[in-house]
Amino acid sequence: MTKQILITSLLLQILTFTAVTASYNNVTDEYVHHGNLVTIPSDIPRTARKVLLASNAIADFDIFPILPLLVTLSLTNNRLSEFPDLSNVSDSLELLFLGNNQIRSVDEARLTALTALESLILSGNLLTTIPDVRMPNLATLSINRNEMMATLPVLTLLGRTLISLKLGHPDLGLVSLESLKALPHLRTLSMERSGLSTLPNVVQANPLLANLFLRDNNIHQLPDDLFTNLGNIFRVDLRDNDLQHLPDVCYIQRNPLSL
């Protein structure tokens, strides 16, 4: 199972699980508790590889417990106001879900401690920016729906390894060419619901980009030479825009277009 499929599966579990339960699966080493927690439970087995604590009322805590095998942690839909101290799981944690909390800033030391982290979901918080620090394994970053983030910062260090980036909110300002060029390995960019009126200049900035998701913006017109200058882009999603003019569709053969 690819990391992207695993992330999608976990998000579906988080969104659909409503019962107040605590359970541990000895086969998958998965600990699940949703519904009534106000702090991190003390009964998580040390053998846990996946801990799902979404949809509780967990506020800030001192430090996460020692779980030497932990790979996936979900704290989505809680009441965190700061990036948690996860140093006790820093060597193993690969997937971290912190969406839909009240996090206002990300502590640099706490972030850089997560040396194994591959995917970080911070959607739907109160961030104004994100630290530009070196994360050697980080490939996926979601910072969309942080409506206090004026634009994408220039991430010359953090952006070096990113393959997939999700950002945007209705009041997002112009994303600069410099910010996009700081993402040399980017293959998937999502800027849905970001109030865009024109296409970002991603082809010049991100030569490896393959997937561009721009659904639900205010884009009215596409350049006539769009499909001759898409570089390596394979998919463009422009649904729910107000397109008034389409370029010559004879160039769409290699580039599926969703309108």
QUISUL-V171785 format. One record per helix or strand. SS is the DSSP state (~ for helix, > for strand). FROM is the first residue (numbers start at 1). LEN is the number of residues. If there is no record, write none. Layout:
ss->SS from->FROM len->LEN
ss->SS from->FROM len->LEN
This chain:
ss->~ from->3 len->14
ss->> from->21 len->5
ss->> from->30 len->5
ss->> from->50 len->3
ss->> from->72 len->3
ss->~ from->87 len->3
ss->> from->95 len->3
ss->~ from->108 len->5
ss->> from->119 len->3
ss->> from->140 len->3
ss->~ from->158 len->3
ss->> from->164 len->3
ss->~ from->177 len->5
ss->> from->188 len->3
ss->~ from->202 len->4
ss->> from->211 len->3
ss->> from->221 len->1
ss->~ from->226 len->3
ss->> from->235 len->3
ss->> from->245 len->1
ss->~ from->249 len->3
ss->> from->256 len->3
